């Protein structure tokens, strides 16, 4: 079968053996290129890329995938915090073969049923949307807060969608016109630097974005960190401490008594169809993966979420 692998600092589409092992085989129909994929490619990973994907079960049922394989028995897994599994957890597309391929085998526990109305071609958004849903849950948003999101990429825009779903008022700070326009379609206003925010969400992952976020949040407010800081983190310590800002990091997704974050994300995608039509900006066949990665890396072209369709 065909799959996307790292090679010579970039990506190639190559022939690989079909998936084997225990689990359920998925015929992949959509696989999103994440910002973390762009960061990981130069590392020369040996696994097939792709942790944002959806496809068809052997009987044709469309599903999304929660791309984690955890032990299921440790204290973290038992409490629903399997994103902190003591064995890893193993992430598809990073530590094991992922969804930028024609087929992939995943544990039955990773299957995410799709509500009616969610096309399988859009369902690769369930994974990044679940990250935002998890963060909103971690921050215990009630819908009464005034919120700012810093960063207009996929995670920033899914944060806009997840936070707006609580009923909160929300503004977006983004670098590119296409991102600001997308934020407006999802209900975000423009940043007002004259009135501090109750909650600021950092979805950009840079020293500059953290400085902006801490500057925007009110005293005794909350800084929610959804971004991945690939080059280390530098917080504006004096301002952060003088304001007594609560800092809440959020990573991946998990489960509470109310259910999994990924299932809540799938439901949100079903009830707000504008999320997919706004965030997915480009689609390419699997064979065009090198060009798709080039487009995904160039935000000036207006790319937000670039999707491969095996």
RADA-V557745 format. One record per pair of residues at least 6 apart in sequence whose ideal C-beta (glycine too) atoms are under 6 Angstrom apart, sorted by the first residue. I is the first residue (numbers start at 1). J is the second residue. Records with the same first field share a line. If there is no record, write none. Layout:
# RADA-V557745
I = J, J
This chain:
# RADA-V557745
1 = 18, 102, 103
2 = 13, 102, 286
3 = 16, 48, 101
4 = 11, 13, 49, 100, 289
5 = 12, 14
6 = 41, 44, 45
9 = 42
11 = 289, 290, 293
13 = 287, 289
19 = 103, 104, 105
21 = 105
23 = 105, 106, 107
24 = 106, 108
25 = 103, 105
26 = 55, 104
27 = 55, 56, 103
28 = 53, 55, 99, 310
29 = 55, 120
30 = 54, 121, 124, 307, 309
31 = 50, 53, 99, 100, 124, 308
32 = 52, 124, 305, 307
33 = 296, 306
34 = 52
37 = 49
38 = 297
39 = 230
47 = 96, 97
48 = 97, 98, 100, 101
49 = 93, 98, 100
50 = 93, 98, 99, 100
51 = 67, 91, 92, 93, 98
52 = 124, 127
53 = 65, 99, 124
54 = 64, 120, 123, 124
56 = 62
57 = 63
62 = 114, 120
63 = 111, 112, 114
64 = 112, 123, 126
65 = 106, 110
66 = 110, 112, 262
67 = 91, 92
68 = 89
69 = 90, 107
70 = 77, 82, 85, 89
71 = 77, 85, 87
74 = 85, 86
76 = 84, 85
77 = 85
80 = 254, 255, 256
81 = 254
83 = 252, 254
90 = 96
92 = 98
100 = 308
102 = 310
112 = 126, 262, 266
114 = 123, 266
115 = 266, 267, 270
117 = 270
118 = 269, 270
122 = 276
124 = 307
125 = 276
126 = 262, 265, 266
128 = 154, 158
129 = 158, 265
130 = 253, 261, 262, 265
132 = 158, 159, 162
133 = 162, 261, 264, 265
134 = 250, 253, 261
135 = 224, 226, 250
136 = 162, 163
138 = 248, 250
139 = 222, 224, 248
141 = 166
143 = 166, 167, 168
145 = 168, 198, 199
146 = 169, 197, 198
147 = 163, 168, 170, 199
148 = 171, 197, 200, 216
149 = 156, 159, 160, 172, 201, 203
150 = 173, 202, 204, 209, 212, 213
151 = 203, 204, 209
152 = 174, 179, 183
154 = 305
155 = 203, 226
156 = 203
157 = 182, 279
159 = 201, 203, 226
160 = 172, 183, 186, 188
161 = 186, 275
163 = 170
164 = 170, 187
165 = 268
170 = 188
171 = 188, 189, 190, 191
172 = 183, 188
173 = 191
174 = 180
176 = 299
178 = 302
182 = 278
185 = 278
186 = 278
196 = 218
197 = 216, 217
198 = 221
199 = 222
200 = 213, 216, 217, 223
201 = 224, 226
202 = 209, 210, 213, 225, 227
203 = 226, 227
204 = 227
205 = 227, 228, 229
207 = 234
210 = 235
211 = 236
213 = 223
214 = 236, 239, 240
217 = 223, 245
219 = 243
220 = 244
221 = 245
222 = 246
223 = 245, 247
224 = 248
225 = 249
226 = 250
253 = 261, 262
269 = 275
279 = 304, 305
280 = 305, 307
281 = 303, 304
282 = 295, 303, 306
283 = 307, 309
284 = 292, 308
285 = 309
286 = 308, 310
289 = 308
292 = 306, 308
295 = 301, 303, 306
296 = 303, 306
